[in-house]
Amino acid sequence: MSPGEIVAALVIAAGLVGVVVQVLPGSVLVLAAIGVWAMMTGGAVAWAVFALGAVAIVIAAIGKYVLAGRGLTRAGVPGSTLVWGGLAGVVGFFVVPVVGLPLGFVGGVYLAQRIRDGGHAAAWAATLAAVRATGLTIVIELAGALVAASAWLVGVALT
């Protein structure tokens, strides 16, 4: 592997971690690394790999919102509840390093839905639906990023 390919591999690995940890813009890092590699490598194979990676990441990005949104709609969780959960997650991130983001999100969704519906059962059901939807979005985004990374590995072997 060339030094450029090693750097691209490290950025792709960081992007894959970012998809799971949700602190870094994971898919963007993966696609950017593949794009820089394609520019440096040149040729039809490199650009075909970049195009395949872009398609995989875009399909995953669309799919995660459609599927998660459908599940949240079925569970009766409005968008405003997710906004409150997101805001609480951001606050939690700064109040309790590392674990504050998910704790704040879960607490914010629960509190917003508890205020909205007035009961524990409905608030807890909405919280579980939001956590499941979040997990689903991570899995779908990771799948798209892994397809892009796999295409890059094949492209490196072919060039």
GUPA-263492 format. One record per atom (N, C-alpha, C): x, y, z; chain; atom name; residue in three letters; residue number from 1. Coordinates in pm, whole numbers, plus 50000, padded with zeros to 5 digits. Atoms other than C-alpha are relative to their C-alpha. Layout:
X;Y;Z;A;CA;ala;NUM
...
***
This chain:
50085;49881;50000;A;N;met;1
50000;50000;50000;A;CA;met;1
50089;50124;50000;A;C;met;1
49928;49872;50004;A;N;ser;2
50117;50349;49922;A;CA;ser;2
49966;50083;50124;A;C;ser;2
50033;49914;49885;A;N;pro;3
50131;50619;50191;A;CA;pro;3
49862;50066;49988;A;C;pro;3
50132;49941;50020;A;N;gly;4
49822;50783;50038;A;CA;gly;4
49888;49902;50031;A;C;gly;4
50101;50102;49972;A;N;glu;5
49630;50457;50060;A;CA;glu;5
49992;49969;50150;A;C;glu;5
50000;50022;49854;A;N;ile;6
49735;50412;50423;A;CA;ile;6
49923;50112;50070;A;C;ile;6
50074;49887;49942;A;N;val;7
49607;50761;50508;A;CA;val;7
49852;49985;49972;A;C;val;7
50141;50020;50034;A;N;ala;8
49283;50689;50323;A;CA;ala;8
49940;49890;50086;A;C;ala;8
50050;50110;49917;A;N;ala;9
49248;50360;50515;A;CA;ala;9
49975;50047;50143;A;C;ala;9
50017;49949;49864;A;N;leu;10
49295;50540;50847;A;CA;leu;10
49879;50092;50010;A;C;leu;10
50116;49910;49998;A;N;val;11
49038;50807;50759;A;CA;val;11
49871;49920;49984;A;C;val;11
50118;50086;50016;A;N;ile;12
48793;50540;50642;A;CA;ile;12
49970;49928;50132;A;C;ile;12
50020;50066;49870;A;N;ala;13
48846;50352;50970;A;CA;ala;13
49942;50097;50103;A;C;ala;13
50054;49898;49908;A;N;ala;14
48785;50673;51167;A;CA;ala;14
49855;50030;49965;A;C;ala;14
50138;49976;50043;A;N;gly;15
48471;50730;50961;A;CA;gly;15
49907;49888;50044;A;C;gly;15
50083;50113;49957;A;N;leu;16
48340;50381;51039;A;CA;leu;16
49976;50006;50151;A;C;leu;16
50019;49982;49855;A;N;val;17
48399;50443;51409;A;CA;val;17
49902;50115;50024;A;C;val;17
50089;49885;49985;A;N;gly;18
48226;50780;51370;A;CA;gly;18
49854;49968;49973;A;C;gly;18
50138;50042;50027;A;N;val;19
47918;50612;51227;A;CA;val;19
49940;49938;50125;A;C;val;19
50051;50070;49882;A;N;val;20
47884;50397;51538;A;CA;val;20
49994;50092;50121;A;C;val;20
49992;49916;49881;A;N;val;21
47990;50652;51799;A;CA;val;21
49912;50125;49986;A;C;val;21
50086;49886;50028;A;N;gln;22
47788;50934;51637;A;CA;gln;22
50056;50133;50050;A;C;gln;22
49937;49873;49965;A;N;val;23
48038;51205;51727;A;CA;val;23
50065;50060;49877;A;C;val;23
49939;49956;50126;A;N;leu;24
48219;51225;51394;A;CA;leu;24
49899;49981;49887;A;C;leu;24
50086;50022;50117;A;N;pro;25
48044;51263;51058;A;CA;pro;25
50053;49881;49919;A;C;pro;25
49939;50121;50051;A;N;gly;26
48128;50903;50972;A;CA;gly;26
49990;49978;49852;A;C;gly;26
50017;50027;50144;A;N;ser;27
47981;50855;50626;A;CA;ser;27
50069;50106;49915;A;C;ser;27
49935;49892;50073;A;N;val;28
48112;51192;50515;A;CA;val;28
50151;49977;49996;A;C;val;28
49857;50030;49997;A;N;leu;29
48464;51096;50626;A;CA;leu;29
50036;49886;49906;A;C;leu;29
49974;50114;50089;A;N;val;30
48445;50763;50445;A;CA;val;30
49997;50044;49855;A;C;val;30
50012;49957;50139;A;N;leu;31
48326;50921;50123;A;CA;leu;31
50108;50101;49962;A;C;leu;31
49893;49903;50029;A;N;ala;32
48576;51208;50147;A;CA;ala;32
50133;49929;49980;A;C;ala;32
49875;50075;50015;A;N;ala;33
48864;50964;50194;A;CA;ala;33
50004;49927;49866;A;C;ala;33
50007;50069;50129;A;N;ile;34
48750;50762;49893;A;CA;ile;34
50014;50100;49886;A;C;ile;34
49990;49897;50103;A;N;gly;35
48713;51081;49691;A;CA;gly;35
50142;50052;49983;A;C;gly;35
49860;49955;50008;A;N;val;36
49064;51202;49774;A;CA;val;36
50086;49890;49939;A;C;val;36
49926;50111;50059;A;N;trp;37
49200;50857;49696;A;CA;trp;37
49974;49990;49850;A;C;trp;37
50034;50007;50143;A;N;ala;38
49015;50858;49360;A;CA;ala;38
50071;50111;49923;A;C;ala;38
49929;49890;50068;A;N;met;39
49163;51200;49274;A;CA;met;39
50148;49971;49988;A;C;met;39
49856;50029;50002;A;N;met;40
49514;51088;49366;A;CA;met;40
50032;49882;49908;A;C;met;40
49976;50120;50079;A;N;thr;41
49484;50751;49191;A;CA;thr;41
49965;50023;49854;A;C;thr;41
50046;49976;50136;A;N;gly;42
49287;50860;48886;A;CA;gly;42
49961;49871;49930;A;C;gly;42
50038;50117;50079;A;N;gly;43
49146;50630;48625;A;CA;gly;43
49855;49961;50022;A;C;gly;43
50140;50041;50000;A;N;ala;44
48813;50467;48556;A;CA;ala;44
49964;49917;50123;A;C;ala;44
50029;50086;49885;A;N;val;45
48839;50211;48836;A;CA;val;45
49982;50084;50126;A;C;val;45
50007;49916;49880;A;N;ala;46
48906;50473;49105;A;CA;ala;46
49870;50082;50003;A;C;ala;46
50122;49919;50003;A;N;trp;47
48617;50691;48991;A;CA;trp;47
49875;49914;50008;A;C;trp;47
50114;50093;49985;A;N;ala;48
48384;50390;48962;A;CA;ala;48
49983;49961;50146;A;C;ala;48
50006;50031;49856;A;N;val;49
48472;50301;49322;A;CA;val;49
49939;50117;50075;A;C;val;49
50057;49882;49935;A;N;phe;50
48397;50657;49430;A;CA;phe;50
49850;50010;49973;A;C;phe;50
50143;49993;50035;A;N;ala;51
48063;50651;49244;A;CA;ala;51
49920;49894;50075;A;C;ala;51
50068;50106;49927;A;N;leu;52
47968;50318;49400;A;CA;leu;52
49989;50035;50148;A;C;leu;52
50001;49959;49859;A;N;gly;53
48063;50446;49746;A;CA;gly;53
49897;50110;50025;A;C;gly;53
50095;49889;49985;A;N;ala;54
47861;50764;49694;A;CA;ala;54
49856;49949;49992;A;C;ala;54
50135;50056;50014;A;N;val;55
47556;50568;49580;A;CA;val;55
49961;49924;50126;A;C;val;55
50029;50078;49880;A;N;ala;56
47580;50332;49879;A;CA;ala;56
49970;50092;50119;A;C;ala;56
50018;49910;49887;A;N;ile;57
47610;50619;50126;A;CA;ile;57
49872;50083;49986;A;C;ile;57
50124;49923;50022;A;N;val;58
47326;50821;49969;A;CA;val;58
49878;49911;50022;A;C;val;58
50113;50091;49979;A;N;ile;59
47094;50519;49963;A;CA;ile;59
49982;49973;50150;A;C;ile;59
50009;50023;49855;A;N;ala;60
47177;50449;50329;A;CA;ala;60
49945;50124;50072;A;C;ala;60
50047;49877;49936;A;N;ala;61
47118;50814;50421;A;CA;ala;61
49850;50017;49981;A;C;ala;61
50144;49989;50025;A;N;ile;62
46776;50814;50257;A;CA;ile;62
49926;49890;50076;A;C;ile;62
50066;50114;49935;A;N;gly;63
46688;50469;50390;A;CA;gly;63
49988;50015;50149;A;C;gly;63
50007;49990;49854;A;N;lys;64
46771;50549;50749;A;CA;lys;64
49891;50097;50044;A;C;lys;64
50105;49907;49963;A;N;tyr;65
46537;50847;50757;A;CA;tyr;65
49861;49945;49970;A;C;tyr;65
50130;50055;50037;A;N;val;66
46255;50669;50578;A;CA;val;66
49958;49890;50098;A;C;val;66
50036;50113;49913;A;N;leu;67
46267;50352;50789;A;CA;leu;67
49983;50043;50145;A;C;leu;67
50013;49953;49861;A;N;ala;68
46327;50526;51122;A;CA;ala;68
49874;50086;50016;A;C;ala;68
50119;49915;49994;A;N;gly;69
46057;50783;51047;A;CA;gly;69
49872;49919;49999;A;C;gly;69
50118;50086;50007;A;N;arg;70
45810;50512;50959;A;CA;arg;70
49975;49932;50134;A;C;arg;70
50014;50065;49869;A;N;gly;71
45877;50331;51287;A;CA;gly;71
49955;50098;50107;A;C;gly;71
50040;49899;49901;A;N;leu;72
45844;50652;51489;A;CA;leu;72
49856;50045;49979;A;C;leu;72
50137;49962;50029;A;N;thr;73
45521;50745;51314;A;CA;thr;73
49903;49894;50051;A;C;thr;73
50084;50110;49952;A;N;arg;74
45375;50401;51389;A;CA;arg;74
49989;50000;50152;A;C;arg;74
50000;49998;49853;A;N;ala;75
45474;50443;51755;A;CA;ala;75
49938;50127;50056;A;C;ala;75
50064;49877;49955;A;N;gly;76
45313;50788;51769;A;CA;gly;76
50095;50101;50062;A;C;gly;76
49901;49906;49946;A;N;val;77
45634;50979;51844;A;CA;val;77
50011;50117;49903;A;C;val;77
49992;49884;50090;A;N;pro;78
45613;51331;51700;A;CA;pro;78
50143;50052;49987;A;C;pro;78
49869;49942;50023;A;N;gly;79
45911;51517;51560;A;CA;gly;79
50045;50092;50111;A;C;gly;79
49963;49907;49892;A;N;ser;80
45899;51771;51841;A;CA;ser;80
50063;49926;50118;A;C;ser;80
49942;50079;49892;A;N;thr;81
45974;51497;52093;A;CA;thr;81
50146;49968;49969;A;C;thr;81
49862;50029;50039;A;N;leu;82
46286;51404;51897;A;CA;leu;82
50088;50124;50008;A;C;leu;82
49924;49876;49989;A;N;val;83
46393;51768;51883;A;CA;val;83
50039;50025;50145;A;C;val;83
49969;49981;49857;A;N;trp;84
46367;51793;52262;A;CA;trp;84
50103;49898;50046;A;C;trp;84
49901;50102;49967;A;N;gly;85
46557;51467;52294;A;CA;gly;85
50138;50036;49948;A;C;gly;85
49871;49959;50058;A;N;gly;86
46829;51596;52062;A;CA;gly;86
50063;50115;50077;A;C;gly;86
49948;49886;49922;A;N;leu;87
46862;51922;52253;A;CA;leu;87
50051;49954;50136;A;C;leu;87
49955;50052;49871;A;N;ala;88
46883;51736;52583;A;CA;ala;88
50127;49917;49984;A;C;ala;88
49878;50075;50027;A;N;gly;89
47145;51509;52427;A;CA;gly;89
50121;50089;49986;A;C;gly;89
49889;49904;50015;A;N;val;90
47360;51806;52329;A;CA;val;90
50040;50056;50136;A;C;val;90
49970;49950;49865;A;N;val;91
47333;51949;52680;A;CA;val;91
50070;49890;50081;A;C;val;91
49941;50112;49928;A;N;gly;92
47409;51606;52825;A;CA;gly;92
50143;49973;49959;A;C;gly;92
49864;50022;50051;A;N;phe;93
47717;51575;52605;A;CA;phe;93
50100;50089;50072;A;C;phe;93
49909;49907;49934;A;N;phe;94
47869;51880;52774;A;CA;phe;94
49997;49985;50153;A;C;phe;94
50011;50015;49855;A;N;val;95
47744;51804;53125;A;CA;val;95
50069;49872;50048;A;C;val;95
49942;50129;49965;A;N;val;96
47848;51437;53139;A;CA;val;96
50078;49950;49878;A;C;val;96
49922;50041;50118;A;N;pro;97
48135;51367;52896;A;CA;pro;97
49981;49852;49965;A;C;pro;97
50008;50132;50062;A;N;val;98
48111;51059;52673;A;CA;val;98
49858;49942;50005;A;C;val;98
50131;50065;49991;A;N;val;99
47782;50911;52804;A;CA;val;99
49884;50099;50007;A;C;val;99
50105;49900;49985;A;N;gly;100
47590;51238;52835;A;CA;gly;100
49909;50012;49879;A;C;gly;100
50081;49988;50121;A;N;leu;101
47473;51240;52473;A;CA;leu;101
49886;49898;49998;A;C;leu;101
50114;50094;50001;A;N;pro;102
47274;50914;52482;A;CA;pro;102
49910;50014;50123;A;C;pro;102
50083;49983;49880;A;N;leu;103
47160;50972;52841;A;CA;leu;103
49908;50121;49986;A;C;leu;103
50082;49880;50020;A;N;gly;104
47041;51323;52757;A;CA;gly;104
49890;49978;49898;A;C;gly;104
50100;50029;50103;A;N;phe;105
46864;51201;52443;A;CA;phe;105
49885;49919;50058;A;C;phe;105
50104;50087;49943;A;N;val;106
46679;50925;52627;A;CA;val;106
49917;50078;50103;A;C;val;106
50072;49922;49900;A;N;gly;107
46592;51155;52917;A;CA;gly;107
49914;50108;49939;A;C;gly;107
50077;49895;50067;A;N;gly;108
46480;51434;52686;A;CA;gly;108
49877;49947;49929;A;C;gly;108
50115;50060;50067;A;N;val;109
46256;51207;52480;A;CA;val;109
49896;49958;50104;A;C;val;109
50092;50044;49895;A;N;tyr;110
46106;51057;52795;A;CA;tyr;110
49925;50118;50061;A;C;tyr;110
50062;49883;49935;A;N;leu;111
46044;51395;52957;A;CA;leu;111
49902;50070;49906;A;C;leu;111
50089;49932;50096;A;N;ala;112
45898;51553;52642;A;CA;ala;112
49872;49920;49977;A;C;ala;112
50119;50082;50024;A;N;gln;113
45665;51261;52583;A;CA;gln;113
49916;49988;50127;A;C;gln;113
50075;50005;49873;A;N;arg;114
45570;51245;52952;A;CA;arg;114
49917;50126;50017;A;C;arg;114
50074;49874;49993;A;N;ile;115
45471;51612;52942;A;CA;ile;115
49887;49999;49897;A;C;ile;115
50099;50001;50108;A;N;arg;116
45286;51558;52613;A;CA;arg;116
49883;49907;50031;A;C;arg;116
50105;50101;49979;A;N;asp;117
45096;51240;52709;A;CA;asp;117
49956;49989;50145;A;C;asp;117
50037;50001;49860;A;N;gly;118
45099;51271;53087;A;CA;gly;118
50020;49870;50075;A;C;gly;118
49985;50127;49930;A;N;gly;119
45171;50907;53165;A;CA;gly;119
50135;49935;49976;A;C;gly;119
49871;50069;50009;A;N;his;120
45473;50689;53227;A;CA;his;120
50001;49898;49886;A;C;his;120
50003;50108;50099;A;N;ala;121
45366;50402;53001;A;CA;ala;121
50018;50053;49858;A;C;ala;121
49989;49942;50135;A;N;ala;122
45321;50617;52690;A;CA;ala;122
50137;50064;49978;A;C;ala;122
49868;49936;50012;A;N;ala;123
45641;50811;52759;A;CA;ala;123
50108;49895;49984;A;C;ala;123
49899;50105;50009;A;N;trp;124
45841;50492;52809;A;CA;trp;124
49992;49929;49864;A;C;trp;124
50016;50063;50132;A;N;ala;125
45697;50335;52491;A;CA;ala;125
50060;50089;49891;A;C;ala;125
49943;49907;50098;A;N;ala;126
45791;50647;52293;A;CA;ala;126
50152;50004;50010;A;C;ala;126
49855;50000;49980;A;N;thr;127
46140;50645;52445;A;CA;thr;127
50062;49876;49938;A;C;thr;127
49949;50123;50060;A;N;leu;128
46193;50282;52347;A;CA;leu;128
49995;50005;49848;A;C;leu;128
50012;49988;50146;A;N;ala;129
46068;50354;51994;A;CA;ala;129
50109;50092;49945;A;C;ala;129
49896;49907;50045;A;N;ala;130
46310;50648;51965;A;CA;ala;130
50138;49936;50007;A;C;ala;130
49871;50068;49987;A;N;val;131
46603;50439;52090;A;CA;val;131
50015;49893;49890;A;C;val;131
49996;50099;50108;A;N;arg;132
46515;50158;51846;A;CA;arg;132
50025;50067;49865;A;C;arg;132
49983;49928;50127;A;N;ala;133
46489;50408;51560;A;CA;ala;133
50143;50052;49987;A;C;ala;133
49862;49952;50003;A;N;thr;134
46827;50557;51654;A;CA;thr;134
50095;49885;49969;A;C;thr;134
49917;50117;50029;A;N;gly;135
46983;50211;51658;A;CA;gly;135
49987;49956;49855;A;C;gly;135
50021;50037;50140;A;N;leu;136
46828;50135;51320;A;CA;leu;136
50074;50093;49906;A;C;leu;136
49928;49905;50087;A;N;thr;137
46972;50453;51169;A;CA;thr;137
50150;49973;50002;A;C;thr;137
49857;50030;49991;A;N;ile;138
47318;50360;51296;A;CA;ile;138
50034;49877;49918;A;C;ile;138
49975;50124;50074;A;N;val;139
47296;50009;51150;A;CA;val;139
49992;50025;49849;A;C;val;139
50016;49973;50144;A;N;ile;140
47173;50137;50811;A;CA;ile;140
50117;50085;49949;A;C;ile;140
49889;49916;50042;A;N;glu;141
47438;50411;50793;A;CA;glu;141
50131;49920;49998;A;C;glu;141
49880;50083;49996;A;N;leu;142
47708;50161;50893;A;CA;leu;142
50005;49906;49881;A;C;leu;142
50005;50088;50117;A;N;ala;143
47593;49924;50619;A;CA;ala;143
50043;50074;49874;A;C;ala;143
49960;49922;50116;A;N;gly;144
47625;50197;50357;A;CA;gly;144
50148;50034;50001;A;C;gly;144
49858;49967;49989;A;N;ala;145
47967;50302;50485;A;CA;ala;145
50088;49877;49979;A;C;ala;145
49924;50123;50021;A;N;leu;146
48085;49940;50491;A;CA;leu;146
50001;49958;49854;A;C;leu;146
50002;50028;50144;A;N;val;147
47974;49890;50130;A;CA;val;147
50100;50090;49929;A;C;val;147
49905;49906;50061;A;N;ala;148
48170;50202;50034;A;CA;ala;148
50144;49961;50032;A;C;ala;148
49864;50039;49961;A;N;ala;149
48476;50088;50231;A;CA;ala;149
50043;49872;49929;A;C;ala;149
49968;50125;50070;A;N;ser;150
48458;49742;50075;A;CA;ser;150
50029;50026;49853;A;C;ser;150
49973;49963;50140;A;N;ala;151
48437;49893;49728;A;CA;ala;151
50139;50063;49988;A;C;ala;151
49867;49940;50001;A;N;trp;152
48746;50099;49814;A;CA;trp;152
50108;49894;50007;A;C;trp;152
49900;50109;49989;A;N;leu;153
48936;49786;49921;A;CA;leu;153
50016;49927;49868;A;C;leu;153
49993;50066;50130;A;N;val;154
48849;49618;49592;A;CA;val;154
50071;50092;49900;A;C;val;154
49936;49905;50090;A;N;gly;155
48952;49935;49407;A;CA;gly;155
50151;50008;50023;A;C;gly;155
49855;49998;49969;A;N;val;156
49289;49942;49586;A;CA;val;156
50065;49875;49942;A;C;val;156
49943;50124;50054;A;N;ala;157
49347;49580;49487;A;CA;ala;157
50008;50002;49848;A;C;ala;157
50003;49996;50147;A;N;leu;158
49257;49653;49123;A;CA;leu;158
50092;50105;49939;A;C;leu;158
49916;49893;50057;A;N;thr;159
49473;49965;49085;A;CA;thr;159
50144;49986;50039;A;C;thr;159
***
